[in-house]
Amino acid sequence: MPQRPGVAFACAHLTDERLYAAQVAALEARYACAVFAFRDQDSLAGMAEALLAKTPARFTLVGLSLGG
């Protein structure tokens, strides 16, 4: 069975996974969705490393503010 395309949602500063709850609910049947809130990272590089460590080689990134 083919793998579902990946979608990574990057939360804005001071938000959490609830920001993208409606989008994940609408897409999760067809896409492998992952939401990142970046609670443990203190730099943009750290945020990127955390996201890339948990996403496939090819994915769509959705974000806004610092998450974008």
Secondary structure as the mmCIF struct_conf table of DSSP 4:
data_model
#
loop_
_struct_conf.conf_type_id
_struct_conf.id
_struct_conf.beg_label_comp_id
_struct_conf.beg_label_asym_id
_struct_conf.beg_label_seq_id
_struct_conf.end_label_comp_id
_struct_conf.end_label_asym_id
_struct_conf.end_label_seq_id
HELX_LH_PP_P HELX_LH_PP_P1 PRO A 2 PRO A 5
STRN STRN1 GLY A 6 ALA A 10
HELX_LH_PP_P HELX_LH_PP_P2 CYS A 11 ALA A 12
TURN_TY1_P TURN_TY1_P1 HIS A 13 LEU A 14
HELX_RH_3T_P HELX_RH_3T_P1 GLU A 17 TYR A 20
HELX_RH_AL_P HELX_RH_AL_P1 ALA A 21 LEU A 27
TURN_TY1_P TURN_TY1_P2 GLU A 28 ARG A 30
BEND BEND1 TYR A 31 TYR A 31
STRN STRN2 ALA A 32 PHE A 36
BEND BEND2 ARG A 39 ASP A 40
BEND BEND3 SER A 43 SER A 43
HELX_RH_AL_P HELX_RH_AL_P2 LEU A 44 ALA A 53
TURN_TY1_P TURN_TY1_P3 LYS A 54 LYS A 54
BEND BEND4 THR A 55 THR A 55
BEND BEND5 ALA A 57 ARG A 58
STRN STRN3 PHE A 59 GLY A 63
HELX_RH_3T_P HELX_RH_3T_P2 SER A 65 GLY A 67
#
